[in-house]
Amino acid sequence: MKMPAMFVGHGSPMNVIEDNEYTKKWSKVANSIPRPKGIICISAHWYTNGKYTNDKSHPKQIYDMYGFPEELYAFKYPVEGSKSLAKEIKRAIDGVKIDNSWGIDHGTWAVLCKMYPKADIPVVQLSIDGSVSVNEHFEIAKKLYKFREQGYLILGSGNVVHNLRLINPEIEGYDWAYEFDRYIKESILSRDFSKVIDYKSAGASHEKSFKTLEHFLPLIYALGVVDEEDSIEVFNEGCMMGSLSMTSYIFR
């Protein structure tokens, strides 16, 4: 059975210890799909020079965020890894190396703890190679498609809009954030992924939407494993804290 692919706008790490409209949807969508054999996650927070995956049987949990309540750093998500899955990823994508100095970062566990709270599905991360173009990321992602056919869930975790310099807790979203988020959504729903890859064609709204690409690129990986038979659904939509888009997609 072919598994879906997903992109999740993960937003603030506080979602781990909160129960809100976004986290409820993460849980709901997980319950709407078959149980995956394993999960390949492309997280915004493993941004590297080169391509890497990890193959430890018990990857360490990375607390790669600062200034949050102690409760968040005490949270445990003791998921297992998969040496065999990491090996197959290496075979599928040229140039991938093993790096176990990383592990499972909050772009991964902060979402999966709501989707699969028992931490009973193996998870392997694939890093985002910051040295290649957006289009090259799309081509790399295509090589992951076969894993969907083998029963693995492909999960991109980032944010369409992510600009921490412009965070404003007093509002939901800036006009430019909604504008860029809408441009991406309309391009995806019309299956014109080239417009997502060429995100600058959105116009001025892209200029403030992110300063670096790491939170945007996980979406490109999710799009790269979509085929023409997949339905496209938006779950969670909108912005929070001014400059974070929570809009998420499932392809099945």
Buried (B, 14 or more C-beta within 10 A) or exposed (E): EBBBBBBBBBBBBBBBBEEEEBBEBBBEBBEEBEEBBBBBBBBBBBBBEEBBBBBBEEBBBBBBBEEBEEEBEEBEBEBBBBBEBBBBBBEBBEEBEBBBEBBBBBBBBBBBBBBBEEBEBBBBBBBBBBEBEBEEBBEBBBBBBEBBEEBBBBBBBBBBBBBEEBBEEEEBBBEBBBBBBBBBBEBBEEEEBEBBBEBEEBEEBBEBBBEEBBBBBBBBBBBBBBEEEBEBBEBBBBBBBBBBBBBBBBBB
